[in-house]
Amino acid sequence: MKRITIKDLAKHLRLSTSTISRAFVNDKNIHPETKKIILEAAEKFGYKPNPTALNLKYGRSMNIGFIVPEMTTPFSTNVLKGARDFLDPLGYRIIIMQSDEDPAVERKNLSLLEEFNVDGIIVNLCHQTENNAIFQKIINQNVPLVFFDRIPSDSLDVSKVIINDNIKSALMVEHLFTTGKRRIVHLMGPENIRNSKERALGYQRIMIKYGISDSQLLIKSNGLLFGDGRKAAKELLDKKIEFDSIFAFTDTLAIGAMNYLLENNIKIPETVSIASFSGTELATMVYPQVSSVQQPLFQMGQLAARLIVEKIKNPSDSSKTISLDAELVYRSSTLGLFNP
C-alpha cells in the first residue's frame, strides 16, 4: 500500500501543503475548524507527519542537548529525569552526550550538537574555563545555554542552577567536628572546577575556625571514581597520616575510601567517620550508609529545562541564576550503626 504523503492529503482536502503543516505544529495562524478537519483526515488515511522536517521548516528542531561528565552514577541520571519531566510534555527530545571529564571530548560533543541543530544545550562542565571560547561562540549564534552544578567562570553570560557548595560543605565538616573528630581529611575534587574550590573553601573555613587546619589533611584526587577514593585512602595509610574522618568531594570518592578502610579492618565510624557531597542513592546502598549533603537533583533538572525553554522562547531575556537548597543527611558513617 502506498504511503500517504503531505501532497496527497493536501490534494484530497484542496488545501496547501503549508496549511497542512501548520496543523501539526500548533501554528496559531490556522483556524481550529480547519485544523480539526486536517487531523481527522490524517487519521483516516494513515498520514504520519515527519516531525523533524516540520520543525526544521519552522526554524526549530525540538532537540535539546544534554552534556554531562558521566552517566555511570545516579547524579546525572537523576538530573536527566527532572529535565525529561519538564521537556517531554512540551514535545522536546533530549540528546545525551558524555564528556568523560575530558575538555576535548566536551568540544566534540558541542560540535555534534551544533550539527544536530539543537534548540538549546544544558551542560554540567568538566572544566571551568577550558571551553569558554566555544561556549561563547554558541551563545553568539543565538543557541541558549544553561549550566547546572558545575558552572563556568563569570565571563560567560548564561543561566545557571547551583547549590551553595561552600556553606553546605562547611556545615557537614562542622557536623564531623561536633561528633568529636579533629583530624578531618578533605578528599578534594579536580582543581579545574568551581565546585571543588567552593567545597574546599567551606572545609577550610571550619578547620580554621576551630584551629585544627593542617595541609597534610588536604588530599588531591586525579579522578572521581571509586578507585580514586581507594587510592586516596591508601595514600593516607601509606604516609601514616593521622586522621579520624574524611569529607569527600563526591559519594564515589567517599565510598571508595570507606571500602578500602574497611578492608584494612578500620572501623567506620568508631575509628574513622566518612561524609560526602552529592547525596545520590549510592550513599544508602553501602554499609554503613554514608552521611552526605543531599542535593535536589530531580528539581535541578526541572529548573535547568525550564530555563532553557524560557530562553528559547524569549532569547532577549536576561540570564538567571537559581540557587537551590541542599539537605544534610546524617547516617551511620558518622553517627554509628545503631543511631537513628
Helices and strands as residue ranges (DSSP letters): H 6-13, H 17-23, H 32-45, H 51-57, E 63-68, H 74-87, G 88-90, E 93-98, H 103-115, E 120-123, H 132-140, E 145-148, E 159-163, H 165-178, E 184-187, H 194-209, G 215-217, E 218-219, H 226-238, E 245-248, H 251-263, E 273-278, G 281-284, E 291-294, H 297-313, E 321-324, E 327-329, H 332-335
